[in-house]
C-alpha cells in the first residue's frame, strides 16, 4: 500500500525511492490500458497486465458510459466556466478535455517523458534526455523577460494597468484552441518509438499549501490546481510535481478537496498548456480593428491594423480568467517550465488574497526602509541634549508616571511604556536595560 508521502514525493520517510522502475512501469501500463491507450510491447507481455485484461475491459466500458462525468475538481472548474460565460451563449460550451491520462503517482510524468527503452525524445517544443541521475528537459523557449506576457480576461476582478485586458469572447476562443491541440503534440514520448503510439492529454492534481499549520491556532490549508498538457509536454508536469508534489487521483473521494473542508481554502485553479495558441491572428480571435478599438484596447495591442497580425505578435504569453468566486483558469501559450512553476505560485497568491490572514506567495521583491545600526550596546546621556534628568521628568509629569523605588517609571495610561534613567545602559546580548541607584544595580 503506497503512503501519501510516497504518492506525493516518490520517496519514503527514509529518503529511498518509493517504487522500483519495474513497479512504476507496470503501474503506467495499467493506467494506460484503463484509459484505452496503446502500451509498449514489452509491457503488453507482462503477465500481471494480461491477468488484468478482463477487469480493465469492465472498467473501460464503465468509463465510456460515464464519459461526461467529471472529477469533483474538474466539475467545479466547468461550473465556473458555464456561469461566467453564460452571457456569451457559446456553442459548444467550454469544457475541459474529456479523457486524460491522470498522473496519480509521483514519478509517472518522468517515465512518460521519455521512450520506455530510449534515452532521448525530441519534438518541436522540447528535447529530453535520460541521465544517470535523472532527466534533462530543454524547452524551445528559455524566457528571460515578462514584457507583454501577462494577459487577463475581462469580466472579473479589476485588471492592473501593467497587464493586458482581453475580451471575454477572445478568452473563450483561446480556450477552445487550447483543448484542441494538433495530433502530433498529443504524442506521448513513452510510446514514441513503438509501432503503435499513444496520443492523449495528460493531467495532474496539485494541492499546494496556502496557509501552513500553526499548532493550536489553525490547521494546514491548501488550494487545489488541475494541470492539463498535451502528451508531448508531459515533462512540464514532471517539473511541476517535483516542486509541489502529487495530490493523487482527483476522481477518488479521499482526494476531493470539497470533502476536506478543514484543510481546503475553498479555491480551485486550472492550468492548460497550449503553445498552439501562438499561430492565430488577432482578427481570427475576434479582436476589433484599430479604428473601432477603445484607447485601452489600443494600449494593450488588443486590436489590429493589418489582417495578418498575430495575437501578441506571435510571442509566448499566458492568459488568466478569474473572479472573486474562487476559481482561476490560466492558458499558457508556451512550454517554458518557469511559466508553469510561476503560475502555481501566482494561483497560490490569488487564493491567499481571497482567503485572507495569510502571507501572499510571491517570486521576489521587497519593501525596504532606510535604517541604521546603533550597535549591540547603547547608552544615551539625555541630559547632554536637553539638560533634564529622570527626576525632572518624574516631577513634571507625576500625574501619569508611576515612579518605582528602583528608579524607573511606568506610564499609567500605557503600561507598556517604561521611563528609564538618563544614564541607563542597554545591551542586546543580555537583553537588558541597566542602571545604578544608590549604589545598587537595577
DRENDO-638070 format. One line per 3 residues: number of its first residue (from 1); their letters; for each residue x, y, z of C-alpha. Coordinates in pm, 1 decimal. Example, Ala and Ser with C-alpha at 12.3 -4.5 7.8 and 13.67 -1.06 7.14 Angstrom:
<kolkes>
1 = AS = 1230.0:-450.0:780.0 | 1367.0:-106.0:714.0
</kolkes>
This chain:
<kolkes>
1 = XXX = 0.0:0.0:0.0 | 158.0:328.7:-110.9 | 155.7:603.3:151.2
4 = XXX = 59.5:967.7:98.2 | 424.2:1069.8:120.5 | 525.5:814.1:-141.7
7 = XXX = 239.9:923.0:-368.7 | 320.7:1292.2:-333.4 | 700.8:1292.7:-343.0
10 = XXX = 800.6:948.8:-465.1 | 1011.5:880.5:-157.7 | 987.5:701.8:175.1
13 = XXX = 1048.5:869.3:510.3 | 1399.3:723.7:494.8 | 1462.2:909.8:167.7
16 = XXX = 1458.5:600.0:-52.2 | 1268.0:559.7:-380.8 | 907.0:463.2:-311.5
19 = XXX = 882.4:216.6:-600.8 | 1123.9:42.9:-833.7 | 1123.7:129.8:-1203.4
22 = XXX = 963.8:-206.4:-1287.7 | 678.6:-136.1:-1046.1 | 631.7:213.6:-1190.4
25 = XXX = 627.8:82.4:-1548.1 | 367.2:-179.0:-1455.3 | 155.6:91.5:-1287.8
28 = XXX = 182.5:308.9:-1600.2 | 84.0:14.9:-1817.8 | -228.9:-44.8:-1611.3
31 = XXX = -321.5:324.4:-1620.9 | -273.2:344.2:-1997.6 | -479.2:30.5:-2060.2
34 = XXX = -753.4:164.5:-1834.4 | -752.8:480.8:-2048.3 | -777.3:266.8:-2365.6
37 = XXX = -430.9:377.9:-2483.3 | -179.2:158.1:-2669.3 | 103.1:43.5:-2443.8
40 = XXX = 463.6:-57.0:-2525.5 | 510.9:-413.4:-2647.3 | 733.5:-502.0:-2352.8
43 = XXX = 452.9:-409.3:-2110.4 | 187.8:-588.0:-2315.1 | 373.7:-913.0:-2245.6
46 = XXX = 365.0:-857.5:-1869.8 | 169.6:-1142.6:-1710.8 | 7.6:-919.9:-1448.8
49 = XXX = -127.6:-686.6:-1716.3 | -260.7:-985.2:-1910.2 | -442.9:-1109.9:-1599.7
52 = XXX = -599.5:-766.2:-1555.5 | -743.0:-756.5:-1910.1 | -1094.8:-866.9:-1814.2
55 = XXX = -1112.5:-628.6:-1520.6 | -979.8:-340.4:-1731.9 | -1232.3:-414.2:-2008.2
58 = XXX = -1509.0:-378.1:-1749.8 | -1353.9:-53.2:-1625.6 | -1323.9:84.0:-1979.2
61 = XXX = -1690.8:21.2:-2050.6 | -1794.6:195.8:-1728.7 | -1566.0:486.8:-1817.9
64 = XXX = -1728.3:507.6:-2161.5 | -2075.7:522.1:-2007.5 | -1961.9:792.4:-1764.6
67 = XXX = -1765.8:986.0:-2027.5 | -1942.9:1314.3:-1949.7 | -1885.6:1283.0:-1575.4
70 = XXX = -1604.0:1490.1:-1427.6 | -1390.8:1463.6:-1118.0 | -1509.4:1696.5:-837.4
73 = XXX = -1227.8:1944.7:-908.5 | -1299.7:1946.1:-1283.4 | -1672.2:1985.2:-1212.2
76 = XXX = -1600.4:2296.8:-1005.9 | -1397.1:2441.4:-1293.9 | -1662.4:2363.9:-1553.1
79 = XXX = -1938.5:2506.2:-1333.4 | -1744.2:2831.8:-1317.1 | -1696.4:2830.6:-1696.0
82 = XXX = -2065.0:2767.2:-1753.1 | -2176.7:3050.5:-1523.7 | -1908.7:3304.8:-1613.1
85 = XXX = -1953.3:3271.7:-1989.5 | -2331.7:3222.1:-1989.8 | -2385.2:3571.9:-2132.4
88 = XXX = -2191.5:3480.8:-2449.6 | -2424.8:3191.1:-2540.8 | -2129.4:2980.9:-2659.2
91 = XXX = -2174.5:2670.9:-2871.9 | -2020.1:2437.6:-2787.8 | -1980.8:2541.4:-2426.7
94 = XXX = -1639.2:2546.7:-2266.0 | -1536.9:2208.7:-2124.8 | -1211.7:2050.9:-2008.9
97 = XXX = -1052.7:1760.9:-2201.1 | -1297.9:1473.9:-2155.7 | -1038.1:1199.1:-2115.8
100 = XXX = -683.6:1233.3:-1985.2 | -408.5:1007.0:-1862.5 | -400.9:1101.9:-1494.9
103 = XXX = -61.0:1116.2:-1327.8 | -178.3:981.9:-993.0 | 164.5:897.4:-851.9
106 = XXX = 489.4:1092.0:-829.1 | 733.3:971.5:-1095.1 | 480.8:880.0:-1365.2
109 = XXX = 544.3:1204.3:-1552.5 | 919.5:1144.4:-1556.6 | 884.4:795.3:-1703.1
112 = XXX = 627.5:911.9:-1958.7 | 851.4:1197.5:-2077.9 | 1098.1:954.9:-2243.2
115 = XXX = 1061.6:640.0:-2457.8 | 1033.9:332.0:-2239.0 | 1359.9:189.5:-2376.1
118 = XXX = 1506.6:508.2:-2521.5 | 1749.4:767.0:-2393.8 | 1608.7:1080.1:-2559.2
121 = XXX = 1297.4:1240.2:-2704.5 | 1251.9:1543.9:-2923.8 | 959.3:1732.2:-3075.2
124 = XXX = 907.2:2088.6:-3198.8 | 875.2:2220.3:-2841.3 | 1147.5:2044.2:-2640.3
127 = XXX = 1422.4:1788.3:-2616.0 | 1457.2:1543.7:-2325.2 | 1747.4:1318.2:-2223.6
130 = XXX = 1783.7:1036.3:-1973.8 | 2078.3:1088.2:-1738.8 | 2237.3:871.2:-1472.2
133 = XXX = 2098.4:1098.1:-1201.4 | 1757.1:1173.7:-1358.3 | 1643.7:1358.7:-1669.0
136 = XXX = 1727.1:1676.7:-1858.3 | 1444.5:1869.3:-2026.0 | 1524.9:2160.4:-2258.3
139 = XXX = 1229.6:2375.4:-2372.0 | 1235.7:2555.3:-2706.7 | 1195.6:2889.3:-2530.6
142 = XXX = 1401.3:2985.6:-2226.7 | 1227.5:3306.7:-2124.3 | 1406.7:3591.8:-1951.9
145 = XXX = 1153.1:3871.3:-1996.7 | 791.9:3925.0:-1893.4 | 717.4:4213.9:-2131.6
148 = XXX = 375.8:4156.9:-2289.9 | 342.5:3819.6:-2119.5 | 53.4:3862.3:-1875.1
151 = XXX = -298.5:3882.4:-2018.0 | -620.3:3880.5:-1812.9 | -974.9:3821.0:-1934.7
154 = XXX = -1225.9:4095.3:-1866.7 | -1537.8:4040.1:-1662.0 | -1373.1:3953.8:-1331.4
157 = XXX = -1170.9:4148.6:-1079.5 | -1007.1:4480.8:-1181.0 | -716.1:4440.1:-1422.4
160 = XXX = -393.0:4626.2:-1333.0 | -265.3:4877.1:-1585.2 | 54.6:4681.0:-1649.3
163 = XXX = -143.5:4371.7:-1761.4 | -320.8:4333.9:-2096.0 | -701.8:4328.6:-2075.4
166 = XXX = -859.5:4069.4:-2307.1 | -1229.9:4049.1:-2409.3 | -1413.4:3750.1:-2260.1
169 = XXX = -1507.4:3616.7:-2602.5 | -1141.3:3615.0:-2708.1 | -1053.5:3412.4:-2396.7
172 = XXX = -1331.7:3168.3:-2486.4 | -1187.3:3119.9:-2836.6 | -837.6:3069.9:-2696.2
175 = XXX = -977.4:2812.2:-2451.7 | -1131.1:2612.8:-2737.7 | -798.1:2624.6:-2921.1
178 = XXX = -616.0:2515.7:-2604.0 | -817.8:2195.5:-2562.7 | -780.2:2102.0:-2930.4
181 = XXX = -404.7:2070.5:-2989.0 | -261.1:1923.4:-3310.5 | -236.5:1544.7:-3301.6
184 = XXX = 143.4:1543.4:-3313.5 | 156.2:1747.4:-2989.7 | -56.7:1480.2:-2818.7
187 = XXX = 201.6:1209.9:-2898.5 | 324.8:1057.1:-2572.8 | 706.0:1026.0:-2557.8
190 = XXX = 670.4:697.0:-2368.6 | 545.4:514.2:-2681.4 | 713.5:734.7:-2942.8
193 = XXX = 941.8:450.8:-3059.5 | 663.2:189.9:-3069.3 | 480.1:72.8:-3384.3
196 = XXX = 150.7:180.9:-3227.0 | 180.8:512.5:-3046.7 | -37.6:678.2:-2782.6
199 = XXX = -186.5:1023.8:-2832.8 | -352.3:1178.0:-2530.0 | -384.9:1465.4:-2286.0
202 = XXX = -214.9:1412.0:-1950.4 | -330.4:1573.2:-1627.8 | -202.3:1630.7:-1275.9
205 = XXX = -369.6:1720.8:-946.7 | -190.2:1953.9:-704.4 | -269.7:2068.9:-350.7
208 = XXX = -14.8:2348.5:-287.0 | -9.4:2493.4:65.1 | -157.2:2841.2:112.3
211 = XXX = -154.5:2851.0:492.8 | 94.7:2634.6:687.0 | -20.2:2470.6:1008.9
214 = XXX = 17.7:2678.0:1323.8 | -20.2:2425.3:1609.6 | -309.0:2517.8:1835.9
217 = XXX = -415.4:2803.5:1606.0 | -501.1:2675.3:1257.6 | -458.9:2355.6:1053.8
220 = XXX = -270.4:2349.8:724.9 | -478.4:2492.1:439.0 | -421.4:2427.6:68.6
223 = XXX = -593.2:2508.9:-258.4 | -641.0:2265.9:-548.1 | -499.5:2301.4:-900.3
226 = XXX = -564.3:2088.1:-1207.5 | -284.8:2087.8:-1468.7 | -352.1:1973.6:-1826.4
229 = XXX = -93.2:1924.7:-2101.3 | -79.2:1751.8:-2439.5 | 108.1:1422.3:-2409.1
232 = XXX = 415.7:1562.4:-2583.1 | 455.8:1816.2:-2300.0 | 425.1:1570.5:-2010.9
235 = XXX = 774.6:1678.0:-1899.3 | 619.3:2005.6:-1780.9 | 404.4:1810.9:-1535.4
238 = XXX = 710.2:1615.6:-1422.6 | 874.7:1950.1:-1343.9 | 573.7:2089.4:-1157.0
241 = XXX = 514.0:1782.8:-938.4 | 883.7:1778.9:-847.3 | 826.7:2116.7:-680.0
244 = XXX = 471.2:2099.2:-543.9 | 413.4:1724.8:-504.2 | 143.0:1498.7:-644.9
247 = XXX = -201.7:1504.8:-481.9 | -314.0:1175.9:-637.7 | -618.1:1081.9:-842.3
250 = XXX = -878.7:1363.9:-837.9 | -1154.2:1110.2:-907.0 | -1128.8:938.8:-567.8
253 = XXX = -1329.4:1076.4:-271.5 | -1025.8:1072.4:-39.7 | -861.6:1334.0:-265.9
256 = XXX = -1169.9:1554.7:-309.5 | -1082.9:1892.9:-158.8 | -1454.4:1969.4:-130.6
259 = XXX = -1485.1:1693.4:129.2 | -1179.1:1816.8:319.0 | -1324.2:2144.1:443.5
262 = XXX = -1080.4:2170.7:733.1 | -774.9:2177.3:506.4 | -911.4:2339.8:185.5
265 = XXX = -911.6:2715.9:136.1 | -1209.0:2687.2:-99.9 | -1014.3:2788.7:-410.4
268 = XXX = -965.4:2595.5:-734.5 | -711.3:2658.1:-1008.2 | -665.0:2523.6:-1359.3
271 = XXX = -367.9:2546.7:-1595.1 | -369.8:2431.0:-1958.9 | -52.8:2424.1:-2170.5
274 = XXX = -133.0:2528.3:-2526.4 | 158.9:2652.2:-2739.3 | -62.0:2614.5:-3048.3
277 = XXX = -236.5:2940.1:-2949.6 | 62.4:3132.4:-3092.3 | -39.7:3078.0:-3454.5
280 = XXX = -366.6:3274.6:-3454.5 | -425.6:3626.0:-3581.8 | -598.0:3897.5:-3383.9
283 = XXX = -879.0:3910.3:-3639.0 | -935.2:3532.6:-3618.1 | -977.6:3564.0:-3241.9
286 = XXX = -1235.7:3840.5:-3275.5 | -1036.9:4149.4:-3177.8 | -1151.3:4479.1:-3335.6
289 = XXX = -981.5:4691.4:-3599.1 | -770.4:4976.5:-3463.8 | -1025.2:5236.8:-3576.6
292 = XXX = -1302.0:5062.0:-3380.8 | -1098.9:4996.7:-3063.8 | -1106.2:5178.9:-2731.9
295 = XXX = -794.3:5350.2:-2602.3 | -731.8:5062.3:-2357.9 | -755.1:4812.1:-2645.7
298 = XXX = -502.3:5017.5:-2841.8 | -268.0:5046.7:-2544.4 | -285.1:4671.2:-2482.1
301 = XXX = -241.7:4576.6:-2851.6 | -588.5:4420.4:-2847.1 | -671.1:4545.2:-3198.3
304 = XXX = -523.1:4525.0:-3546.5 | -441.9:4737.2:-3849.5 | -328.2:4451.9:-4074.2
307 = XXX = -539.6:4135.2:-4102.7 | -227.3:3919.6:-4075.8 | -119.6:4049.7:-3733.5
310 = XXX = -65.6:3760.4:-3491.1 | -201.7:3775.0:-3139.8 | 72.7:3907.0:-2908.4
313 = XXX = 295.1:3932.2:-3218.2 | 332.1:3554.0:-3210.0 | 528.5:3570.0:-2881.9
316 = XXX = 463.9:3339.7:-2582.5 | 207.3:3461.7:-2329.4 | -27.6:3339.4:-2060.7
319 = XXX = -385.5:3448.5:-2012.6 | -592.4:3411.0:-1694.1 | -962.6:3429.1:-1622.5
322 = XXX = -1051.4:3483.1:-1256.6 | -1320.1:3634.9:-1039.8 | -1377.8:3660.8:-666.3
325 = XXX = -1575.4:3331.8:-684.1 | -1251.5:3146.3:-610.6 | -1175.7:2980.9:-946.4
328 = XXX = -882.0:3085.9:-1167.2 | -809.4:2938.3:-1512.7 | -484.7:3005.1:-1698.9
331 = XXX = -386.8:2913.8:-2054.5 | -12.7:2914.2:-2127.0 | 99.5:2959.0:-2488.5
334 = XXX = 439.2:2802.5:-2428.9 | 608.9:2507.9:-2262.8 | 868.6:2709.7:-2070.8
337 = XXX = 898.4:2531.7:-1735.5 | 938.9:2855.6:-1541.2 | 592.6:2971.3:-1650.9
340 = XXX = 440.9:2654.5:-1505.7 | 609.4:2696.0:-1168.9 | 534.0:3067.4:-1150.5
343 = XXX = 171.5:3013.9:-1246.0 | 121.9:2781.0:-948.9 | 279.0:3046.2:-725.2
346 = XXX = 52.1:3310.5:-882.0 | -254.0:3098.2:-811.1 | -136.3:3047.4:-452.3
349 = XXX = -122.4:3429.0:-426.8 | -475.1:3450.7:-567.8 | -601.4:3207.1:-302.5
352 = XXX = -406.1:3386.3:-27.6 | -559.0:3722.6:-119.0 | -914.8:3586.4:-121.1
355 = XXX = -873.1:3366.0:186.3 | -707.0:3638.3:393.2 | -494.7:3633.8:708.0
358 = XXX = -206.8:3453.3:535.1 | 105.0:3581.7:366.0 | 92.5:3608.7:-11.2
361 = XXX = 322.4:3382.3:-209.0 | 547.1:3576.0:-445.7 | 855.3:3524.8:-656.9
364 = XXX = 1058.9:3822.9:-539.7 | 1055.0:4186.8:-439.5 | 1079.3:4353.5:-101.4
367 = XXX = 967.2:4663.0:88.0 | 1282.2:4841.1:207.0 | 1311.5:5124.3:460.6
370 = XXX = 1616.9:5336.1:548.6 | 1765.3:5236.3:882.1 | 2084.6:5248.2:1085.9
373 = XXX = 2252.5:5031.8:1345.1 | 2314.2:5164.0:1695.1 | 2528.7:4862.9:1781.5
376 = XXX = 2486.3:4580.1:2033.0 | 2529.2:4817.1:2325.9 | 2383.3:5161.0:2372.1
379 = XXX = 2398.2:5432.7:2635.5 | 2240.3:5772.3:2581.6 | 2304.1:6072.6:2800.9
382 = XXX = 1980.3:6264.8:2759.9 | 2099.0:6535.3:2999.5 | 2359.1:6627.9:2742.2
385 = XXX = 2085.0:6718.7:2491.0 | 1822.6:6899.9:2699.1 | 1967.8:6932.2:3047.5
388 = XXX = 1688.2:6726.9:3204.7 | 1715.9:6422.7:3428.1 | 1480.3:6136.7:3507.9
391 = XXX = 1396.1:6313.6:3835.3 | 1290.3:6625.4:3638.2 | 1056.9:6427.9:3412.2
394 = XXX = 908.8:6229.8:3704.4 | 835.1:6553.3:3892.0 | 680.3:6742.2:3595.0
397 = XXX = 464.0:6450.5:3481.0 | 376.8:6295.4:3815.4 | 8.7:6278.2:3711.9
400 = XXX = 67.7:5989.0:3477.1 | 411.2:5845.2:3564.7 | 419.0:5587.6:3841.0
403 = XXX = 775.2:5608.3:3975.7 | 912.5:5282.9:4119.1 | 1158.8:5266.0:4414.7
406 = XXX = 1417.5:5101.6:4185.5 | 1448.9:5425.2:3986.1 | 1229.2:5374.1:3675.4
409 = XXX = 873.1:5472.7:3590.2 | 565.3:5312.2:3428.6 | 310.4:5513.8:3231.9
412 = XXX = -32.7:5489.5:3398.0 | -216.1:5521.1:3064.0 | 9.6:5291.0:2862.1
415 = XXX = 166.9:5031.4:3095.3 | 398.4:4903.9:2821.0 | 570.9:5246.0:2814.4
418 = XXX = 868.9:5245.1:3053.3 | 1068.5:5552.6:3165.0 | 1432.9:5482.7:3243.7
421 = XXX = 1712.6:5695.4:3398.9 | 1909.9:5926.2:3173.4 | 2229.5:5722.4:3214.2
424 = XXX = 2075.0:5374.7:3162.2 | 2281.9:5120.9:2967.0 | 2117.2:4887.3:2711.0
427 = XXX = 2269.9:4568.2:2577.4 | 2124.7:4336.1:2310.9 | 2344.1:4041.9:2409.8
430 = XXX = 2184.6:4006.3:2752.4 | 1852.9:4168.8:2653.6 | 1874.0:4411.2:2947.1
433 = XXX = 1849.5:4780.9:3031.5 | 2059.7:4854.5:3343.6 | 2130.5:5146.8:3575.3
436 = XXX = 2259.9:5209.6:3929.1 | 2061.2:5377.3:4206.9 | 2211.8:5449.2:4546.7
439 = XXX = 2498.7:5215.6:4462.2 | 2266.6:4922.7:4380.2 | 2236.6:4793.6:4015.9
442 = X = 1883.8:4755.1:3872.1
</kolkes>
